[in-house]
């Protein structure tokens, strides 16, 4: 990426090859709008909520929540200005109340729905699905 001081513009495109997905299958589901999920965790985790409380998630636990993504950027910096993007890393997580549980590649997707499918399911039960 180049910064043109005269024009005050940044010239560089981020290519798909520059993006690293921690959980590619889950990210694909999230991008399709299928973000209400039940995930089975293959290994235990300890997560912290916004207030600093810690929770342990047991191996094999199945938890329902909303898929989300956090982006981690790697770049060079000169005088507080990003000058060269090196990579982007996408870390998917499962949002449950005030917790954000990071997902790993070996976690299993049990069921996934779009927001509208989830709403219909909550309103009418399993009648349509």
N, C-alpha and C positions, 0 to 999 in steps of 0.2 A: 504494500500500500504506500502510496506517495502522497505527501501533503504539499500542495502548491501554495507557497506563502503569498504570491502575487494575487492569485484568484481566491484564496481562502477555501479551497475545496480539497476533499480527500478522494483520491482515485485508487480504488481497488475493489474487485469483486470477490466475494466469498463464494467459493465453489463447494458443491455438495461433498466433494472428496475431503474438504477441510473440516467437516463436521463429524465428530465422533459420538456415536450413540452408545450409552452404557447398556441399554436394553432396547435393541432395534425393533423387536416384535411388538413390544408394548408401545413404543413411540408411534409405530405405524397405526395401531388401533386408536391411539389418542388423536392422531391427525385425521383419521376417518370420522371423528366425532363420536366414537364409541368409548366414552370416558367414565361410565359408571361400571365398576368392576368388582369382582370377588377374586382376590388373589390368595394363593396358598404359598406361605413362606417356607422355603426349603431349609433355611438355617435360622437360628435365633438372632434377634436384633435387640438392641437397647436404643430407644429413641427418647428424645427430650421435647417436652411441649414448650409453649411460649413463656411459661412461668418458671421453667427450670425443673419441673417434675420429671423424673425418669420412669419409663415403662419398659418392661421386657416383653417381647413378642416371642412366643415359643415356636420351635420348629414344628411345621405341620399346621400351624394356625391358619384358618381361613378368615380373612377380614374383608368387609365390604367398604368401599369408599370411592372417591373420585380421582381419576388419573390426572396428574399434572406434570409439568416439566420445569426444571430449573436449568439455566444456561450459565456455563462457566467459560469465560473468555480468557485467552492467553494472547498477550500482545506486548510489543515493545513500547516504551514511553519516553518521550523527551519533553522536559519542562511541563509535565502534567498532561501532555497531549498524546493520545494513542497514535503511534506512527506506523506500526506494522502488525497486523493481526496474524498470529501464528496458527491458532486453532479455536474451534468452538466445541465444547463438550456438553451434551444434553444428558441430564440425569433425571430420570423419571421417578416420581414418588406417588404414593397413595395417600390422599388427604382424608383424614378421619377426624371429625370434630376439630380439635385444636392441635392435632398431630400431623406431621408430614413424615411418612415412612419411606425412606429411600428403597427403591427396588433394585434387584440384582438379576442378572441374566438367567439364573437357575430357578427363579420364582415362577410358579405356574399360574396361568390365567385360568380360572375355573369358569367364570361367566363374565360376559361384557355386554353392555347395552348402551344405546344412545340416551341422552337426557329425556327425549320424548318417550322412548320405550320404557324407561324407568318410571316416568310419571304415570303412564297408562297401567303399568304393572302395580303401582301403589294404589291407584284409584280403583281398578277393577280386579285386582288379584291376578292369578295366573290364567284367567279366562282366555286371553288372546295369545298367550305364549306357551 
